[in-house]
């Protein structure tokens, strides 16, 4: 981690001092790091800007966000595609656990350079506690089929894959209280031996719990069937009319995941937090059905030839089911929060 942004962050983000060389050899690499400004809101659920930088021994820095040889992985930070936008998704194991770890890797041919780095949370800005289920995967749309060069009949369209189900959220119990200028949240999954999660934020910000179910993936469209070849004569031999290919069936949509249930205990010393607290426990949206492919067209017969067979259109898939909504139960009471401080 390099917090150069204290004085040169604007220069780096404008890209005036960085390049993105495509084929850097591993032997040329001096260092790699994740560059970000510590002046952004850096708390659970925060979206922030960062850059993936590589420095070669000639002193040049290369911005690597869109370099296909460079990879970014982390269980604490989620990247938005190949952009420079990231989201903190860390589930801290203690209230002092403020480091979000990343692994940077550059591969060229058979050689790899790997570097560990981290982002330090400052607990500023809104706190978003993200327990939502992952969305299902969409089935890929199938390509339309043609007619093989040496054959007469159009090929059948491929069937569209089914969309996968969205992931369900789980059920949690959370305790929230205030100490000095900080709001603390201690949360754990019900009926689980998993370690509890710890969150905190500067007082005066909002809190959001997301226990929504993931959306079901859409079914893929079936491919169109290929056209049959026309009847013709080659080498004094009449060749038959080609049959039309059938359209592929559309894939089924995946089911939405269920929303989770939250039991939230708010200490009397921070009852005002209710006015800036929001929750989402909706079940995930169902996946849309894939559409069946169109049938091909049979070839045109010569005089006296038998007509080619018509193809069949593919059938449409079936839509998935919406996930069930979860619920939130809130309790305002006094409790001994010292038992949750490790």
JOCOR-V30948 format. One record per residue. RES is the residue in one letter. SS is DSSP state (alpha for helix, beta for strand, coil for the rest). Layout:
RES_SS / RES_SS
This chain:
X_coil / X_beta / X_coil / X_coil / X_alpha / X_alpha / X_alpha / X_alpha / X_alpha / X_alpha / X_alpha / X_alpha / X_alpha / X_alpha / X_coil / X_coil / X_coil / X_beta / X_beta / X_coil / X_coil / X_coil / X_coil / X_coil / X_coil / X_alpha / X_alpha / X_alpha / X_beta / X_beta / X_beta / X_beta / X_beta / X_beta / X_beta / X_beta / X_coil / X_coil / X_coil / X_coil / X_coil / X_coil / X_coil / X_coil / X_coil / X_coil / X_beta / X_beta / X_beta / X_beta / X_beta / X_beta / X_beta / X_beta / X_beta / X_beta / X_coil / X_coil / X_coil / X_coil / X_beta / X_beta / X_beta / X_coil / X_coil / X_coil / X_coil / X_coil / X_coil / X_beta / X_beta / X_beta / X_beta / X_coil / X_coil / X_coil / X_beta / X_beta / X_beta / X_coil / X_coil / X_coil / X_coil / X_coil / X_beta / X_beta / X_beta / X_beta / X_coil / X_coil / X_coil / X_beta / X_coil / X_coil / X_coil / X_coil / X_coil / X_coil / X_beta / X_beta / X_beta / X_beta / X_beta / X_beta / X_beta / X_beta / X_beta / X_beta / X_coil / X_coil / X_beta / X_beta / X_beta / X_beta / X_beta / X_beta / X_beta / X_beta / X_beta / X_beta / X_coil / X_coil / X_coil / X_coil / X_coil / X_coil / X_beta / X_beta / X_beta / X_beta / X_coil / X_coil / X_coil / X_coil / X_coil / X_coil / X_coil / X_coil / X_coil / X_coil / X_coil / X_coil / X_coil / X_coil / X_coil / X_coil / X_beta / X_coil / X_coil / X_coil / X_coil / X_coil / X_coil / X_beta / X_coil / X_coil / X_coil / X_coil / X_coil / X_coil / X_coil / X_coil / X_coil / X_coil / X_coil / X_coil / X_coil / X_coil / X_coil / X_coil / X_coil / X_beta / X_beta / X_beta / X_beta / X_beta / X_beta / X_beta / X_beta / X_coil / X_coil / X_beta / X_beta / X_beta / X_beta / X_beta / X_beta / X_beta / X_beta / X_coil / X_coil / X_coil / X_coil / X_coil / X_coil / X_coil / X_beta / X_beta / X_beta / X_beta / X_beta / X_beta / X_coil / X_coil / X_coil / X_coil / X_beta / X_beta / X_beta / X_beta / X_coil / X_coil / X_coil / X_coil / X_coil / X_coil / X_coil / X_coil / X_coil / X_coil / X_coil / X_coil / X_coil / X_coil / X_coil / X_coil / X_coil / X_coil / X_coil / X_coil / X_coil / X_beta / X_beta / X_beta / X_coil / X_coil / X_beta / X_beta / X_beta / X_coil / X_coil / X_coil / X_coil / X_coil / X_coil / X_coil / X_coil / X_coil / X_coil / X_coil / X_coil / X_coil / X_coil / X_coil / X_coil / X_coil / X_coil / X_coil / X_coil / X_coil / X_coil / X_beta / X_beta / X_beta / X_beta / X_beta / X_beta / X_alpha / X_alpha / X_alpha / X_alpha / X_alpha / X_alpha / X_alpha / X_alpha / X_alpha / X_beta / X_beta / X_beta / X_beta / X_coil / X_coil / X_coil / X_coil / X_coil / X_coil / X_coil / X_coil / X_coil / X_coil / X_coil / X_coil / X_coil / X_coil / X_coil / X_coil / X_coil / X_coil / X_coil / X_coil / X_coil / X_coil / X_coil / X_coil / X_coil / X_coil / X_coil / X_coil / X_coil / X_coil / X_coil / X_coil / X_coil / X_coil / X_coil / X_coil / X_coil / X_coil / X_coil / X_coil / X_coil / X_coil / X_coil / X_coil / X_coil / X_coil / X_coil / X_beta / X_beta / X_beta / X_beta / X_beta / X_beta / X_coil / X_coil / X_coil / X_alpha / X_alpha / X_alpha / X_alpha / X_coil / X_coil
